[in-house]
Amino acid sequence: MENAENIELKYPVEVAGQSYDKLSMRRSKIKDRLLVAKMKTASDEEKEIRLFANLCEVEPKVIEELDEADYSNLQKVYLGFFNSEGMSQKQ
């Protein structure tokens, strides 16, 4: 994916028979934020999971199954997109 960060998972997960050892998160667009804003009854955490799933082009269950360390890394990559230079996983 162009304008995306590849994220190696320290703790791979398996969901619906498919193994995930890395994810690719693309940059967020306004339409992504609008999608989660429409989730009126969802908690902030559920909205973030849905946003990350959308940006990584996986089902929300994949994000839900991540280890906390890997999820924290997703959050860092996402926030890094708001820096003018972007953020690499290696920083």
WOLIN-V354137 format. One record per residue. N is the residue number from 1. PHI is phi in whole degrees, -180 to 180 (999 if undefined). OMEGA is omega in radians with two decimals (999 if undefined). NEAR is the number of other C-alpha atoms within 8 Angstrom. Layout:
<<N;PHI;OMEGA;NEAR> <N;PHI;OMEGA;NEAR>>
This chain:
<<1;999;3.05;5> <2;-76;-3.10;4> <3;58;-3.13;6> <4;-134;3.06;9> <5;-115;3.04;10> <6;-87;-3.05;9> <7;-123;3.07;11> <8;-79;3.11;7> <9;-86;3.08;10> <10;-71;-3.10;7> <11;-129;-3.11;8> <12;-56;3.13;10> <13;-124;3.05;10> <14;-125;-3.14;9> <15;-134;3.12;10> <16;53;3.09;4> <17;79;3.13;5> <18;-110;-3.13;6> <19;-94;3.12;8> <20;-124;3.06;10> <21;-115;3.05;10> <22;-156;3.07;9> <23;-132;3.06;10> <24;-121;-3.11;10> <25;-105;3.10;14> <26;-88;3.09;11> <27;-66;-3.13;9> <28;-78;3.03;7> <29;-117;3.14;6> <30;-57;-3.13;6> <31;-61;3.09;6> <32;-68;3.12;11> <33;-67;3.11;10> <34;-64;3.13;8> <35;-59;-3.12;8> <36;-77;3.10;11> <37;-64;3.13;8> <38;-76;-3.14;6> <39;-83;-2.99;8> <40;-61;-3.05;5> <41;-94;-3.11;4> <42;-82;3.06;8> <43;-74;3.09;6> <44;-59;3.13;6> <45;-64;3.12;7> <46;-63;3.10;8> <47;-65;3.14;12> <48;-66;3.10;9> <49;-60;3.14;11> <50;-64;3.11;10> <51;-62;-3.13;11> <52;-63;3.11;12> <53;-61;3.13;13> <54;-64;-3.11;11> <55;-69;3.12;11> <56;-93;3.14;10> <57;56;3.04;7> <58;-134;3.08;8> <59;-71;3.12;8> <60;-54;-3.14;11> <61;-58;3.12;7> <62;-63;3.13;12> <63;-66;3.14;12> <64;-62;-3.10;7> <65;-85;-3.11;8> <66;-66;2.98;11> <67;-66;-3.14;7> <68;-57;-3.14;6> <69;-64;3.13;7> <70;-70;3.11;11> <71;-64;3.10;10> <72;-60;3.10;8> <73;-66;3.07;10> <74;-59;3.13;10> <75;-61;3.13;8> <76;-64;3.13;8> <77;-64;3.13;13> <78;-58;3.14;10> <79;-65;3.11;8> <80;-64;3.11;10> <81;-63;-3.11;11> <82;-87;3.02;7> <83;-75;-3.12;8> <84;-65;-3.12;5> <85;-98;-3.06;5> <86;79;-3.12;8> <87;-142;3.07;9> <88;-93;3.12;8> <89;-60;-3.07;9> <90;-79;-3.10;3> <91;-75;999;4>>
